[in-house]
Amino acid sequence: MTDTATTTTMSIEIPGKSTTMNGFKYSFELKGVPPQFANGIRRILLNEMPVVEVTNVSIQTNTTLMPNEMLTLRTELLPVNVRPTEEDLIRTAKITLHADGTKPRIYTSDFVTTGRNDILLKDRDLGTPLFFMKMKPDETIHLTAGLRVNPSSSHVCVATYFYHVDEERAQEDLDEFLEDNEGWDEAEQVFNNFYRQRSYAKDEKGRPNWFDFTVESIGVIPARELVKDALQILKKGVIEWTSNDIIREKEENVYKITTDVGGHTVGSLVQALLYDSGLCQFVSYDVPHPLRTEMNVRFLTPRTPEEILAFVKTKITELCDTAVSLL
């Protein structure tokens, strides 16, 4: 076995990128990476980012028809215009609502906040307060709340990608489709609507390696920053995975790593990377139960397991750092 796999440089590229909606929508192309890397970014954007939320809701008075439990949940779901890095504000901020029914509609502007007056997020595009609830003239609400950081949530309303269409291949596939359906006036329209996406760009192994991303922020952090943060979270997760203890199994040259971090996001990426590297003869990962954070990776290799982990750490770090610098 040669050492070429361990010295190959990732040819990651960002061929195109654009920012719209005052920075809250970001579209970019990601080329030269496996699908598991693209999917890892998407998974983190949707589920694994630290987000500031309303917490510790205390209802002092509630004479409305809305039960306390529902009122508490409705308050906790209010979007917060605070970044997770604003630790002092998160620790000291207080949110209060006094409503006596003089206003038939309650908006986020009716809440009183300490520390900063824009803690509750306004409508991202209109800049207007968000609707909270209706009240009758004889009803009263008095509640208080604070802030906390949820380590696994989402700052986005859109985070999606699709395989980039190879224009040359798409034209070849269209010509073949028209030839097979000669005389059908709607053949080109049908191909463009239903089959063109199959003509995606592929690497030398026939796997998709070019992805078109669209990320739209809810309005707290610009979308481009969120993508960069997601890459840093992915890198951190892989580094944490490589720091776990190595379990040597009974079979010769078979090793396992059990961890409570990463899940499918890290597991599938590690599996794909090691298979493509040629350093391992077998690689598998599994998450034994969806309600548990445990994730196991097993691999068979004639090399030392420490060398395998060093390779994974180096390559993922290289991928993430390069992508961040190009975005």
N, C-alpha and C positions, 0 to 999 in steps of 0.2 A: 504494500500500500504506500502510495506516494504522499508527499506533503502538500500537493497542489491545492487540496481542498481547504487547508488551513490558511493559505496565503492569498486566495482569490479575493479580489476587492469587489464589493457590491456596487453595481452600476446604477444606482438609484438616480432618477431624474424627476424634475417637476417641469414638464414641457409647457404647461399653461396654468395661469391662476388669475383670479379677478375678485374684487371686493365690491359689494353693492350694499344698499340699504343702510347707509351710514356706518358701514363696517360690521353690521350684524349678520350679513350673509357672505359666505366665502366659498368660492368654487375653485377647485384645483385638480390637476392631473397628477397622478402618482405612478411612475413607471419604473420597472426594474425590480419589483418586490413580489414575493409570493402572495397569493390571496389571503393567507392567514395573517399576514402583516396588516393588510388593508382592513380585514375584518376586526383585527385587534383594536385598531384606532376607532372604528365605528362602535364596537362594544363598550369601550371606555367612555366615549362621548355620551352614550346613551345611559350607562348604568354605573360608572365607576369614578365619577369626579366628585370632589368635595363641594358641597353646596350649603350656603347659610339658609337656615329655616327658622320659622317661628316655633317656639317651644314653651313649656311650662305655662300653658294657658290656665288662668285662674278666673273662674266666673263668680263674681261677687253678687250680681243681680241679673236675673233673666226672667222677665214676665211675658216674653213672646211665646208663640206656639212652637218655636223651634226648640227641640230638646237640647239640654246642655251638651250632650255628647256630639250632636251634629254641629252645634255652634262652635265647640272646641275644634272639631275637625276642619270646619270651614275657615277658622282663623289660622290653623296650622298650615293650610294650603295656600295662604297668601304669598305671592312671590316677593322675595326680599332682595333689595338692591344693595347688597353688601358682599364684598369679596371674602373668601375664606381666610385671606391673609390679614384682614383687619381685626386682629385678635382683641385689641383693647375695646373697640366698639362692640364686638360680639359679646364680650364679657360684661359690659356695663349698660348696654342699651335696654330700655324699657318701652313697652308698647302698651298704650291704654286706650280704651274706648268707653266714652260716656255718651249714651244716646237715650233721650227721654221721649221719643216719638214726635218731636216737633218737626222732624224731617222725615218724609215718607220713604226716602231712599238713602241708604247709608253707603258711602264710598270710602275707599282707602284714605282719602284726604280728611275724613272725619276722625281717624285715629291720631292720637298724640304720641309722638316718639321723642325720646331723649337721646342725646349724643349727635343726632343728625336728623334733619326734617324730611329727608328723602329715603328713609330706610325701606319703606314699602314701595315696591316697583310700580311705576305708572305704565299705562299702555305704551309699548315700545315705539309704535309708529305715530300715534296721535298725541302722545304726551299728556293724556288726560287720566285722572284717577280711575281706578278699577271699581266696578260695582261689587258691593258686599252682600247686602240683603235689603228687603223691604221691612218697614215697621208701621204699625198702627199708632194713632195718636196717644192711646193710653198705655203703650208698652214701654218698657225700660230695659236697657242693657248696661252693665258695668263689668268690664273684664280687663285683665292685665296679662301680659305675656313677656317673654324674653327671646333671646336668639341662641342658636347653637349651630355647630357645623355637622352636617350629615356627611360622613366620609364616602358614601356610595350613592350618588344620585346623579342628576343631569342638569346641565345648563343650556341644553339645546331643545328646540322644537322640531328640528330636522337634522338628521345625520344619516346620509345615505350615499351609496356609491353604486356604479354599474360598470361592467366591462367596457373599456374603450374600443370603439369600432375601428378596425383597420380598413381604411378607405379602399386600398387596392384589393384586398380580399373581398370586401363588400361588393365591389364592382364585378369581380370575377364570379362571385356567387349569384349576383343579379343576372349577369349574362347567361349563366347556366340555367337559372330559374326561368328566364324568358324563353330560352330555347326549349326547355321541357314543357312549357305552357304556351307554345306558339299559337297565336290567334286569340288568346284571352286578353281582352282590352284592359282588364283591371289587374293584370299580373304584376306590373311594376308597383302599383299602389299596395297590393297585398304583401309583396315582399318587403317594402319599406315599413309597413305597419306591423308585420308579424315576424319576419325572418331576418331582417337586417342586423338585429342585435346579436345574432349568432355568429356574425363575422367579426368576432373580437380579436384583438391583438394577442399573439401568443409568443412564448419564448421557444428556444430550440427543443424543449421537451414537449411542446404542444400544450403548455399550461398558460392560463391568462396571467399576464404580468403588467397590465396597464389599466389603471382604474380612474374613473371620473367621479370626483367627490363633490357633494354639496352639503355644506354645514350652515345652519341658521341658528343663531343664539336667541334666547328668550329676551335678551336685552341688558343683562348685567355685565357680561364680559364680551368683547368683540370676538367674532367667530374665529378669526385667524389665531388669536391668542389661545382660544380653547383647543384648537388642533395641536398647537405647540405644547400645551399643558398635557394633552392626552399622550403625546409621544414621550414626554418626560415620565408620566405615570407608567407607561408600558415598559420603558427602560428600567425604572425602579423595580417594577414587579419581576422582571427577568433577573436582575441582579440579586434580589432577595431569594429567588428560586435557586440560583446557583450557590447560595451560601448555606443551603440545607445540608444535613448529614447524608452521606452516601450509604445505602444499605447494600451489602454484598450478598447476593442470593446463592443458593446451593449450586445452581448450574454455573459452570465455568464461564467467566467473562460476562455474566449477567448482573446488572446493577439496577437499583430502584431508588427513586427519590420521592418521598412523601411530604407534601407541604399543605399549608392552609391558605396560601396566597396564589393568585393567578387564575385558577380554574381553567375553563376552556380558552380564555384569552391567551394565557401563557402556554398551556399544554399543547394546543394545536400548532402554535407557532414554533415551539421547540421541536415538536415531532417533524414538521415540514423541513425545518432548517437542518436537522441531523440527517434526515433521509437524503436531502440534496447534497450534503457535504461529502457523502461516501465514507464517513468515519465510523458509522455503525452499520451492522448487518441486519439489525432489527430495532425498531423503535415503536413504542405504543404509549398512549396515555389514557387515563380514564378518571372520571369523576363518579365515585361509587354511588352517591345519593344526591339528588338535586337540592335538598335542604341542608346539606352539609358542605363546608368549604374545602373539604379534603380533595386533593388531586394527586394522582400517582403517575410517574413517568418511569417506564422500564426500557432499558436498552441493552443490546448485545454488541460488544466491541472488543477487539484485541488490544486496543489502547487503554491507557489508564482512565478511570472515570474523572479524575481531576483534570485531565487534558480535555475531555469532552465538555466539562462545565466551563473551562476557560475559553474554549472555542465559542460556545453559545453566548457567553457574556460579551466577548469581544465583538462578535458579529452583530448582535442586537444593538449594542451600544453604538456601533458604527452606523447602522441603519437609522436609528433614531436621531443621532446627532446630525447626520447628513441631511435628513429630511427637515429638521428644525432650521438648519442653516439656509436651506433652499426655499422654504415657504415664504 
